[in-house]
Amino acid sequence: MPTASPPRCSADMAANNPASTDKPYLRDYFVEQRKRLCEDLERKNALDLEIQTRLLITPEYRAADTVLLYMARPTEIATSLIIHAAFANHKRVALPVCMEQGQMIFRRIDSLDDVAPGRFGILEPKAACDTVTPDEHTLCVCPALSCDMRGYRLGFGGGYYDRYLAEFPGVKAALCYADSMLPRIREDAFDIKMDVILTDSFSRYMK
């Protein structure tokens, strides 16, 4: 698949800062960037729509039997279009549940009636929902504050996705705003590289 390079953008400010290799600094920077974006909901909704649409036209989405998604918080990239499309396309849809000791599982939902507020106040599948065992036909769609051009993702720092994806057999995709992309993020030993990154202006494949 073709890849693309991001435009020069406000993320350059983070990349050029002497502290830019410091992940807490980067998280603070991009969290503030998200808060500013949320002040312009019309623009955020338009960017989120473009990102979700890019994901839905990928061969990876079309080939997936199961799609692992997340219920977006206000500052995260929305996933509602993908969730409803996956239901309409007769795919299995699963959402994360954060467990003890930093672990995470995904449980299947058949509709949004199957979700309720979880331990962090985030909507998650109810306890009666079945746990999903991923295979090579599973697509995991991950949230990201930032990503780099090599495929590494900057999350919120909990490490849940990196632990879950350590032995994940399917396709790993991240949703990221184009102006949050960086040339390089310092990777740690436990960081998991994405297979594809979808932004509002380009898609980036790592293989």
Secondary structure in CASP SS format (residue, H / E / C, confidence):
PFRMAT SS
TARGET T0000
AUTHOR 0000-0000-0000
METHOD secondary structure of the structure
MODEL  1
M C 1.00
P C 1.00
T C 1.00
A C 1.00
S C 1.00
P C 1.00
P C 1.00
R C 1.00
C C 1.00
S C 1.00
A H 1.00
D H 1.00
M H 1.00
A H 1.00
A H 1.00
N H 1.00
N C 1.00
P C 1.00
A C 1.00
S C 1.00
T C 1.00
D C 1.00
K H 1.00
P H 1.00
Y H 1.00
L H 1.00
R H 1.00
D H 1.00
Y H 1.00
F H 1.00
V H 1.00
E H 1.00
Q H 1.00
R H 1.00
K H 1.00
R H 1.00
L H 1.00
C H 1.00
E C 1.00
D C 1.00
L H 1.00
E H 1.00
R H 1.00
K H 1.00
N H 1.00
A H 1.00
L H 1.00
D H 1.00
L H 1.00
E H 1.00
I H 1.00
Q H 1.00
T H 1.00
R H 1.00
L H 1.00
L H 1.00
I C 1.00
T C 1.00
P H 1.00
E H 1.00
Y H 1.00
R H 1.00
A H 1.00
A C 1.00
D C 1.00
T E 1.00
V E 1.00
L E 1.00
L C 1.00
Y C 1.00
M C 1.00
A C 1.00
R C 1.00
P C 1.00
T C 1.00
E C 1.00
I C 1.00
A C 1.00
T C 1.00
S H 1.00
L H 1.00
I H 1.00
I H 1.00
H H 1.00
A H 1.00
A H 1.00
F H 1.00
A H 1.00
N C 1.00
H C 1.00
K C 1.00
R E 1.00
V E 1.00
A E 1.00
L E 1.00
P E 1.00
V E 1.00
C E 1.00
M C 1.00
E H 1.00
Q H 1.00
G H 1.00
Q C 1.00
M E 1.00
I E 1.00
F E 1.00
R E 1.00
R E 1.00
I E 1.00
D C 1.00
S C 1.00
L H 1.00
D H 1.00
D H 1.00
V E 1.00
A E 1.00
P E 1.00
G C 1.00
R C 1.00
F C 1.00
G C 1.00
I C 1.00
L E 1.00
E E 1.00
P E 1.00
K C 1.00
A C 1.00
A C 1.00
C C 1.00
D C 1.00
T E 1.00
V C 1.00
T C 1.00
P C 1.00
D C 1.00
E C 1.00
H C 1.00
T E 1.00
L E 1.00
C E 1.00
V E 1.00
C E 1.00
P E 1.00
A C 1.00
L C 1.00
S E 1.00
C E 1.00
D E 1.00
M C 1.00
R C 1.00
G C 1.00
Y C 1.00
R E 1.00
L E 1.00
G C 1.00
F C 1.00
G C 1.00
G C 1.00
G C 1.00
Y H 1.00
Y H 1.00
D H 1.00
R H 1.00
Y H 1.00
L H 1.00
A C 1.00
E C 1.00
F C 1.00
P C 1.00
G C 1.00
V E 1.00
K E 1.00
A E 1.00
A E 1.00
L E 1.00
C C 1.00
Y C 1.00
A H 1.00
D H 1.00
S H 1.00
M E 1.00
L E 1.00
P C 1.00
R C 1.00
I C 1.00
R C 1.00
E C 1.00
D C 1.00
A C 1.00
F C 1.00
D C 1.00
I C 1.00
K C 1.00
M C 1.00
D C 1.00
V E 1.00
I E 1.00
L E 1.00
T C 1.00
D C 1.00
S C 1.00
F C 1.00
S E 1.00
R E 1.00
Y E 1.00
M C 1.00
K C 1.00
END
